[in-house]
Amino acid sequence: MDHQTYVEGSVAENEKVMTMKDWIIVSLFMMIPIANIVLLFVWAFGSDGNLNRKNWAKASLLLMAILMGLYFVVGTIIAFITFILLAMEG
């Protein structure tokens, strides 16, 4: 028995390493508007599926949430400063 057969036979289906082809397909799905967000939630919180993709989807959603929070905070600060400057002029 060669090493590759042993490794593939001893790993659960959802724990196998994703191939480059799998990641390219995932990347193509991420280019579809709206569907990409839906797929991220399905992959992150679905009961079955590859654990690598599941963890990647969770990390992507967490990063999106952090960035949206930062955009909101910075946008609010900029809007607040703008309103103060406009009020001082008028």
Beta strands, then each sheet from edge to edge (+ up, - down):
end
